[in-house]
């Protein structure tokens, strides 16, 4: 049986949280960093080369939020690793792809043979049996990350409490906050990728989770310039969900249908498809039916859907190992890939359930916010600050 992901509680100032995070997650940070360094070495990139690529991204990180750079430096200090290691973990999508381009000496990017997959799903309150929003995801990536990921509880002055699943050393990935917001993100690729240097995706997700208002989280996702395409799903416990298909320089909105929102790893916005080329579907052809499988499994349940229904849809093994729930299998470049984690969130109750390697293990660990979202408290706070 796969081990539950460690739970790390972080409180205090930026430096206090960073140092505590680095110390408590040191083993997993070292393991994850070594894994990515070995992958980059296969592309001919040594430590100096990695640092040079990372340094290209740091000014954009600092301009977006200087406290994130300070926090990463403190995480590095706590874990006894160079700052570039933590920056790499938070910008690994960008660095891995840029490294591939450097190694091939190409002006354009090669097809990614080992993409970061994922299937995200939201059931709005009108679709569920208990009138509570459910937001979930299967995170498909390298199987080794089952041993290098953690769940963080983050409490900081003046911001909502956060519960997030992420790679150790990362600022955020999938998560929810005490303001009722939840977020997941999926791999997308287009012909606009890496035509500019933008803000790493992990920082944008963290920014959204620090927002007290849905409008501010939407702004962070929608307008922040990115280096690569990405799909982001935002929801709010009071019954709202939005899907943003993000190119580096433009975002496209996809709405739920009949209280259900599903997105895998291909572009579906007609407006987006009329303006750019989907260059990722060649390496994630299963995306087109993963999307359909989850929709078809949940559609008959709409109005009475439960957490269990959501989990069963994400456990779907149609066409395994190229399935919604992916067991460990070789990718096109002989790396082991899998659904590393199934994350199921109830933002209205501040609950996150996570199952590591769910194709092999159906055991969930429940993580909770200390102070979950309360609509009455939220309304009271808004009145006082109005």
Buried (B, 14 or more C-beta within 10 A) or exposed (E): EBEBBBBBBBBEBBBBBBBBBBBBBBEBBBBBBEBBBEBBBEBEBEEEBBBEBBEBBBEBBEEBBEBBBBBBBBBBBBBEBBBBBBBBBBBBBBBBBBBBBBBEEEEEBEEBEBBBBBBBBBBBBBBBBEEBBBBBBBBBBBBBBBBBBBBBBBBBEEBBBBBBBBBBBBBBBBBBBBBBBBBBBBBBBBEBBBBEBBBBBBBBBBBBBBBBBBEBBBBBBBEBBBBBBBBBBBBBBBBBBBBBBBBBEBBBEBEBEEBBBBBBBBBBBEEBBEBBEBBBBEBBEBBBBBBBBBBBBBBEBBEEBBBEBBBEBBBBEBEEBBBBBBBBBEBEEEBEBBBBBBBBBBBBBBBBBBBBBBBBBEEBBEBBBEEBBBEEEBEEEEEEEE
